[in-house]
Structure formats: C-alpha cells, structure tokens
Amino acid sequence: MQAVKITEHGDTDVIEYGEYPDPEVDRDEVLVDVKAAALNHLDIWTRRGMPGIDLEMPHVPGSDAAGVVEEVGADVTRFEEGDRVAVTAGVGDLRMDDPTLDPRFHIIGEHVQGVHSEYAAVPEDNLIPVPEDVDWAVAGSSCLVFQTAWRMLIDRADLEAGEKVLVLGASGGVGHAALQIADYAGAEVYATGSTEEKLDYAREHGADHVCNYEEEDFADWVLAETDGRGVDVVVEHVGAPTWQDSLKSLTKGGRLVTCGGTGGGNPETDIPRIFWEQLQIIGSTMATPDQVDEVMDLVWDGTFEPAIREELPMSETPRAHEIIENREGFGKVVVRPDSEL
C-alpha cells in the first residue's frame, strides 16, 4: 500500500509518501480502508521528535482518520465489513474508570504506527461508528480535537453556564473545538486570533469578545474587558509564549486547563500569583470512551462544525505540515490517499 512515512526526525524533508507493507490484522483489530485523515499539532511534534519517545523508523504518523471496514479480526464483535468508522486514537485499559490514567496509555500515531495510509489496522476499541450522512472530511478530522476540548472544558475544568472562558488560538484545531463547546455550555467566550479573518471565524462560532494578539497583549485586553476581574477558565495549549499572560488573565480561584505546549513546553511560571490568587493548573489528555461518544454525537448531528482549512492528497503531506506550522487559515488540514482522488 501507499503510506506517509517519516524516515527520521527533522524538518518536512523527512516526510515521504510511498510503498509500505500492508497491515496485518490481529484478532482484535479492524482493517480500515482510509477515505480521509487529518493532521494535528501532534504530527508536527512526532516528526520533530518527542523527548522520551523512541520510534521505530520509518514511522507512519497520523491520529485522525475515517474510512470503511475492509476486514475484521476473529475476536471483533462491534464492526463488520462495509461499516463506516472513525479512529479515536487514545489507547488505554478499558477496565479502568478512566483509561486515560492508565500508566501504559498511549496515542496511535504518536507512540505507535499511525493511520495516514491507504489502509490501517486499528484495535476495535479505537473505532467509533460514523453515520451515513457524515462527510468523510468531517469524519476523518474531528475526533482528536473535539474529544480533547470536550474533556478539557466539561470534565476537567467543570465549566458551568455563565462562566467566562478564554480560548487561545481559537482558529486552530483544539481552539476551534473549544470555542464551540464553551458556547454550547453557556459560557461567555473570549477568544484570541492573529488576523481579522480568524477573529471573524471566532465570532461566527461562539465568541462574544475577540482579541488580535498580534496587536495587543491579550491579558491586558481580558482584564479591560472584564473590569479587572479576569476569566474563570483559560483553555491553554500554546505553552511558553502565552503561559504568564494566561495566568494573569484568570480571576481569583480561576482554572487554567492545558492539553499541550505547541510554542514550548517549559515556560517560566509565576508561583506567587498561583498561590495568592488560588489558581488551579489542570492537565488534560484525550478523553474516555463515554466522553468521545458524547461529543462525537454532537459533531455527527451538526451541533459542532469542524472547520476544514484545506484538503490535500497524502503525497502533499509536507505542505500540510507547513500550513499548520505557519498558522495559515483556520481549522483542520485533511489529507486523502492519492488513490481516493
């Protein structure tokens, strides 16, 4: 089959699209004929090299994909040939109340081979059904960011209607999902973006207040907009460049919930502000199966709208990486196997 391959860690020139061995289906796995997949910042980090993760090369990246069941393993009971499915990439012990807390928890495409290929063998437990009326681009691009944002806001931050929420980078993958979820939950939504086009998108999808962070300090803007109070929750996924201002944006007793550090993972932090203002710093990773089902039902019925900034053939995956790294447009970058085009 044809697959996207990372031959070593580095810049986009380490990405290839070419022949790769066909997957072998284990007893608990499903062979998926991939119709559409999507990139996340996770793919950028994986390509560059994540500390502590030693990947077997060549590595097939990709944590988001959707397609048609081609074959099922002997022990598979939930799916059969011809079913439409999407990948949910977190792998944990489902006997636990929260599999994301399994010490062996890992992510398809980051720690093990991913799904940016013509075919992918995926554990049955890492697939969800896709309704017939859902477009492949939506099905293949929604799961990772919407489950991440849902768990961050609804479970970890315990967001309540009427609270004030700041969403950083509201036009990115997690950002555009968090924007819609916060609005759905009844929050007053503050959002940041780097262009007027991105801010217009934020307004159209739930933002009550918007700030161009290229033109003004977003923490000063938040405090001005809230008469010095600050917000109850900050959705933080940038890291070092925004961390101090994210803390500054919070009201007393506020919660910062983080799922990543795309701009740098080791920020300086204001410890006196944290204890004096009694702030909570909350980590969040992926979601439980029940949380995935909850939020994806709202994607499938159109309550939430995954933004697609561009669709490309998988052979142009290096360009897809550049779009994300250069922060071009808003939403997800979808890639399709060249054979599907």
Backbone torsions as a table, in degrees:
resi	resn	phi	psi	omega
1	MET	NA	170.1	174.5
2	GLN	-97.9	139.6	-178.6
3	ALA	-149.8	154.6	169.6
4	VAL	-76.0	135.4	-178.3
5	LYS	-134.1	137.8	168.7
6	ILE	-102.2	119.2	-174.7
7	THR	-87.8	-23.2	175.4
8	GLU	-165.7	169.3	177.9
9	HIS	-77.0	142.1	-180.0
10	GLY	162.2	-153.7	179.5
11	ASP	-80.7	-171.8	-174.1
12	THR	-65.8	-14.8	-179.9
13	ASP	-72.5	-5.7	177.0
14	VAL	-88.6	-2.5	-178.5
15	ILE	-90.2	131.6	176.0
16	GLU	-127.9	157.4	170.8
17	TYR	-127.8	115.0	-175.9
18	GLY	-171.0	-164.0	-175.3
19	GLU	-66.1	140.9	179.5
20	TYR	-148.4	146.1	-177.5
21	PRO	-56.8	139.7	176.2
22	ASP	-61.5	143.1	-179.5
23	PRO	-67.1	146.5	171.3
24	GLU	-101.9	130.7	-173.4
25	VAL	-92.6	118.2	175.2
26	ASP	-76.7	174.2	-173.8
27	ARG	-61.7	-32.2	-176.8
28	ASP	-102.1	15.4	-174.8
29	GLU	-111.2	161.8	177.5
30	VAL	-122.6	134.0	174.3
31	LEU	-88.8	120.6	-177.2
32	VAL	-107.7	127.5	171.1
33	ASP	-83.2	102.6	-170.0
34	VAL	-73.1	126.6	178.2
35	LYS	-101.6	-32.6	178.2
36	ALA	-156.9	147.3	177.1
37	ALA	-139.3	175.9	-179.0
38	ALA	-149.8	157.2	178.3
39	LEU	-95.0	153.8	171.1
40	ASN	-132.5	166.0	175.3
41	HIS	-56.8	-26.5	177.4
42	LEU	-55.3	-35.6	179.5
43	ASP	-68.6	-32.9	176.5
44	ILE	-65.6	-47.6	-179.6
45	TRP	-62.5	-41.9	-179.7
46	THR	-61.7	-42.8	178.5
47	ARG	-62.6	-42.5	-178.1
48	ARG	-72.4	-30.0	-178.3
49	GLY	111.2	118.2	-179.4
50	MET	-97.5	130.8	178.3
51	PRO	-56.5	133.2	176.4
52	GLY	84.8	-4.1	179.4
53	ILE	-112.3	115.9	-178.0
54	ASP	-105.7	102.9	-175.6
55	LEU	-91.1	145.0	171.7
56	GLU	-78.0	127.1	-179.5
57	MET	-103.4	145.7	-0.9
58	PRO	-71.8	149.4	-178.2
59	HIS	-111.2	130.9	172.9
60	VAL	-89.8	116.9	-179.5
61	PRO	-83.9	-176.2	172.4
62	GLY	109.2	122.8	178.5
63	SER	-115.1	-9.6	179.5
64	ASP	-119.3	130.0	174.6
65	ALA	-167.5	160.5	174.3
66	ALA	-146.8	154.1	-179.6
67	GLY	-179.3	-160.1	-174.4
68	VAL	-110.9	137.0	178.2
69	VAL	-66.3	122.6	-179.9
70	GLU	-98.2	-34.2	-175.3
71	GLU	-158.9	150.3	177.3
72	VAL	-126.1	146.5	175.9
73	GLY	-71.7	166.5	-173.3
74	ALA	-61.4	-28.7	-176.3
75	ASP	-98.3	2.5	-177.8
76	VAL	-75.6	131.6	-177.7
77	THR	-121.2	-19.3	-172.1
78	ARG	-91.1	-17.7	-174.9
79	PHE	-133.3	157.0	175.4
80	GLU	-141.5	167.1	-177.4
81	GLU	-53.7	133.2	179.4
82	GLY	97.6	-14.1	179.0
83	ASP	-66.6	147.9	174.1
84	ARG	-93.1	129.6	-174.3
85	VAL	-140.3	158.2	172.5
86	ALA	-128.5	152.9	-177.9
87	VAL	-87.5	134.2	166.3
88	THR	-116.1	117.9	-155.9
89	ALA	-86.5	-10.6	-177.6
90	GLY	-79.7	128.5	-177.7
91	VAL	-114.9	113.0	178.8
92	GLY	-144.8	176.2	-178.6
93	ASP	-76.4	110.0	-176.5
94	LEU	-72.3	-5.8	174.4
95	ARG	-78.0	-14.6	178.2
96	MET	-84.1	150.5	176.2
97	ASP	-60.4	-35.8	178.6
98	ASP	-131.0	94.2	-177.1
99	PRO	-61.6	-20.4	179.1
100	THR	-67.8	-15.8	178.7
101	LEU	-94.2	3.4	173.8
102	ASP	-62.1	126.8	178.7
103	PRO	-56.6	-22.6	180.0
104	ARG	-97.5	10.0	-179.4
105	PHE	-56.2	136.5	178.4
106	HIS	-150.4	171.5	-172.6
107	ILE	-123.2	128.8	175.0
108	ILE	-59.4	130.9	-179.2
109	GLY	94.6	-24.4	177.3
110	GLU	-100.9	-53.2	-176.7
111	HIS	-98.5	-24.3	178.8
112	VAL	-133.2	173.5	-177.1
113	GLN	-55.7	141.9	-175.3
114	GLY	-101.0	-158.5	-166.6
115	VAL	-124.6	17.4	176.4
116	HIS	-87.0	76.0	-173.8
117	SER	-160.3	169.0	179.0
118	GLU	-64.6	-36.5	178.9
119	TYR	-134.8	150.1	178.4
120	ALA	-144.3	133.8	174.1
121	ALA	-93.1	116.8	-171.7
122	VAL	-125.9	135.3	175.4
123	PRO	-55.0	140.6	179.8
124	GLU	-51.7	-39.4	-177.5
125	ASP	-68.9	-11.3	-179.6
126	ASN	-105.8	25.3	175.4
127	LEU	-128.2	145.8	174.2
128	ILE	-127.1	150.4	179.5
129	PRO	-69.1	147.8	176.6
130	VAL	-117.8	124.6	178.6
131	PRO	-61.4	155.5	-175.8
132	GLU	-61.8	-31.1	-173.8
133	ASP	-88.6	4.1	-178.9
134	VAL	-90.6	128.0	179.7
135	ASP	-64.6	145.1	-178.1
136	TRP	-60.5	-36.8	-179.7
137	ALA	-63.1	-39.1	176.7
138	VAL	-67.4	-47.5	-177.6
139	ALA	-61.9	-35.5	-175.6
140	GLY	-88.0	-0.2	-174.4
141	SER	-126.8	-1.0	-167.7
142	SER	-98.8	-33.0	-160.6
143	CYS	-64.9	-47.9	-174.1
144	LEU	-64.4	-47.9	-174.5
145	VAL	-74.2	-37.4	-178.1
146	PHE	-73.3	-37.1	176.0
147	GLN	-67.3	-37.9	179.7
148	THR	-63.1	-48.8	-178.1
149	ALA	-67.4	-37.3	179.4
150	TRP	-62.7	-49.1	179.2
151	ARG	-62.6	-42.1	-179.8
152	MET	-55.6	-50.3	-171.8
153	LEU	-86.8	-47.0	-172.2
154	ILE	-80.7	-39.9	-177.2
155	ASP	-95.8	-60.8	-171.7
156	ARG	-71.9	-44.9	179.6
157	ALA	-86.4	-12.1	178.5
158	ASP	51.3	51.4	-175.7
159	LEU	-63.7	137.6	178.3
160	GLU	-117.6	150.6	177.4
161	ALA	-57.2	138.9	179.2
162	GLY	92.7	-14.1	177.7
163	GLU	-75.4	160.0	179.0
164	LYS	-98.9	130.5	-177.0
165	VAL	-126.6	132.7	172.6
166	LEU	-104.2	122.4	177.2
167	VAL	-108.6	114.7	177.1
168	LEU	-79.8	145.2	177.1
169	GLY	52.7	55.2	-170.3
170	ALA	-67.7	-7.0	179.5
171	SER	-99.9	-4.8	178.9
172	GLY	-80.6	-174.1	-176.4
173	GLY	-60.3	-66.6	178.4
174	VAL	-64.9	-37.6	-177.9
175	GLY	-61.0	-46.0	-177.0
176	HIS	-71.9	-25.7	173.5
177	ALA	-73.4	-44.6	-179.7
178	ALA	-62.7	-37.9	178.5
179	LEU	-55.9	-49.7	-178.1
180	GLN	-69.9	-37.9	-179.7
181	ILE	-67.9	-41.3	178.5
182	ALA	-62.7	-41.9	177.2
183	ASP	-64.4	-42.5	178.5
184	TYR	-60.0	-36.6	-178.7
185	ALA	-77.7	-4.5	177.5
186	GLY	89.4	18.2	179.9
187	ALA	-82.6	160.8	168.6
188	GLU	-89.8	119.5	-165.4
189	VAL	-106.4	126.5	173.5
190	TYR	-109.5	135.8	-174.1
191	ALA	-138.6	147.4	176.8
192	THR	-115.8	150.9	175.9
193	GLY	-159.3	170.4	-172.7
194	SER	-105.0	-8.9	180.0
195	THR	-139.7	162.0	177.2
196	GLU	-64.6	-35.0	177.6
197	GLU	-60.8	-44.4	179.1
198	LYS	-66.4	-37.4	178.8
199	LEU	-68.8	-36.5	175.2
200	ASP	-62.0	-41.9	177.0
201	TYR	-59.9	-44.1	-179.4
202	ALA	-61.1	-42.7	178.7
203	ARG	-60.8	-42.5	-177.5
204	GLU	-67.6	-20.5	-174.4
205	HIS	-118.2	27.4	167.7
206	GLY	121.9	-10.6	-178.2
207	ALA	-74.2	132.0	175.2
208	ASP	-90.3	-26.3	-178.8
209	HIS	-140.8	139.1	-178.8
210	VAL	-131.8	151.6	-178.3
211	CYS	-138.7	131.6	172.2
212	ASN	-86.5	104.8	-174.5
213	TYR	-71.6	-10.5	174.8
214	GLU	-77.2	-19.9	-174.8
215	GLU	-108.3	-20.9	179.5
216	GLU	-151.0	156.5	178.4
217	ASP	-70.4	121.5	-172.3
218	PHE	-70.1	-28.2	178.3
219	ALA	-67.9	-43.2	176.6
220	ASP	-62.2	-39.1	178.5
221	TRP	-63.2	-45.4	179.0
222	VAL	-59.0	-46.8	-177.8
223	LEU	-65.0	-36.9	177.5
224	ALA	-67.2	-41.5	-178.3
225	GLU	-68.3	-27.1	-176.3
226	THR	-107.3	17.6	-179.9
227	ASP	55.6	38.9	175.9
228	GLY	85.9	-3.3	-176.0
229	ARG	-75.1	-46.2	-171.8
230	GLY	92.1	176.7	-178.2
231	VAL	-102.0	161.3	-179.7
232	ASP	-79.4	-34.1	-175.3
233	VAL	-137.6	137.0	170.0
234	VAL	-115.8	127.4	173.2
235	VAL	-91.3	106.5	-171.2
236	GLU	-113.4	125.0	176.6
237	HIS	-143.6	11.9	-177.9
238	VAL	-95.7	-45.8	176.8
239	GLY	97.4	-130.2	-169.1
240	ALA	-51.6	-46.5	-175.4
241	PRO	-66.3	-24.4	-173.3
242	THR	-115.9	-7.5	-168.3
243	TRP	-57.5	-50.4	-176.9
244	GLN	-63.0	-42.9	179.0
245	ASP	-69.5	-29.7	175.7
246	SER	-64.1	-44.1	176.3
247	LEU	-63.4	-41.3	-179.3
248	LYS	-64.4	-26.5	-177.5
249	SER	-77.3	-13.5	-174.2
250	LEU	-83.9	145.4	170.9
251	THR	-77.7	169.9	175.6
252	LYS	-57.3	132.5	-178.7
253	GLY	76.9	9.7	-177.5
254	GLY	-71.2	166.0	-176.2
255	ARG	-122.0	126.6	170.0
256	LEU	-102.4	121.1	178.6
257	VAL	-114.7	129.0	-173.1
258	THR	-127.3	142.1	176.9
259	CYS	-124.6	3.5	-178.2
260	GLY	178.1	178.2	179.4
261	GLY	-144.3	68.6	-174.4
262	THR	-61.3	-26.4	-179.4
263	GLY	-96.8	-2.0	-178.9
264	GLY	145.5	133.5	-171.7
265	GLY	-96.6	2.1	-176.7
266	ASN	-131.9	71.6	-178.2
267	PRO	-77.9	156.4	164.7
268	GLU	-70.9	148.2	-178.6
269	THR	-133.7	150.7	-176.4
270	ASP	-96.5	86.7	-176.2
271	ILE	-62.4	-43.6	177.3
272	PRO	-56.5	-39.6	177.7
273	ARG	-62.8	-40.4	-178.3
274	ILE	-61.7	-48.4	-176.7
275	PHE	-78.6	-35.9	-177.6
276	TRP	-69.8	-39.3	178.5
277	GLU	-87.3	-2.4	178.6
278	GLN	55.2	49.8	-178.5
279	LEU	-82.4	154.6	174.1
280	GLN	-112.2	131.0	174.1
281	ILE	-107.3	116.4	-170.5
282	ILE	-120.7	123.0	174.7
283	GLY	-88.5	151.8	179.9
284	SER	-151.1	136.2	179.6
285	THR	-136.4	123.4	174.3
286	MET	51.1	-141.1	-176.0
287	ALA	-163.2	164.0	174.8
288	THR	-78.3	162.9	177.5
289	PRO	-56.7	-40.8	179.1
290	ASP	-63.7	-39.8	178.2
291	GLN	-66.5	-38.5	176.5
292	VAL	-60.0	-47.6	-178.9
293	ASP	-61.3	-42.5	-179.5
294	GLU	-58.5	-52.2	-173.8
295	VAL	-75.4	-35.1	-178.3
296	MET	-71.2	-28.6	172.3
297	ASP	-59.8	-35.0	179.7
298	LEU	-77.0	-24.6	171.7
299	VAL	-73.8	-47.0	-176.9
300	TRP	-61.7	-35.7	-177.4
301	ASP	-87.5	2.2	175.0
302	GLY	90.1	1.0	177.0
303	THR	-60.3	-43.6	175.8
304	PHE	-107.0	143.0	-175.3
305	GLU	-119.0	105.3	175.1
306	PRO	-67.6	125.8	177.4
307	ALA	-83.2	133.1	177.1
308	ILE	-110.1	112.6	-177.7
309	ARG	-83.5	-28.9	178.7
310	GLU	-165.3	147.8	172.9
311	GLU	-117.8	130.4	-176.3
312	LEU	-134.7	156.2	168.9
313	PRO	-68.3	151.1	-179.2
314	MET	-59.2	-27.8	178.5
315	SER	-64.2	-16.7	177.7
316	GLU	-102.7	25.9	179.0
317	THR	-57.7	-36.5	175.8
318	PRO	-55.7	-40.3	177.1
319	ARG	-65.6	-37.3	177.3
320	ALA	-60.4	-40.8	176.5
321	HIS	-62.2	-41.4	-179.4
322	GLU	-63.1	-39.4	179.9
323	ILE	-59.5	-43.6	-179.6
324	ILE	-69.9	-46.0	-178.1
325	GLU	-63.8	-34.2	-178.6
326	ASN	-88.9	1.2	178.3
327	ARG	56.2	45.2	179.4
328	GLU	-86.1	124.6	175.6
329	GLY	72.5	-162.7	-178.9
330	PHE	-139.3	150.5	179.3
331	GLY	92.9	-155.5	-171.5
332	LYS	-98.3	150.8	172.8
333	VAL	-102.7	118.8	-178.1
334	VAL	-98.2	138.9	173.7
335	VAL	-124.3	139.7	-180.0
336	ARG	-120.7	143.4	173.8
337	PRO	-53.5	137.7	-178.0
338	ASP	-56.1	-30.8	-179.2
339	SER	-69.4	-14.8	178.9
340	GLU	-88.6	-6.8	-174.9
341	LEU	-103.2	NA	NA
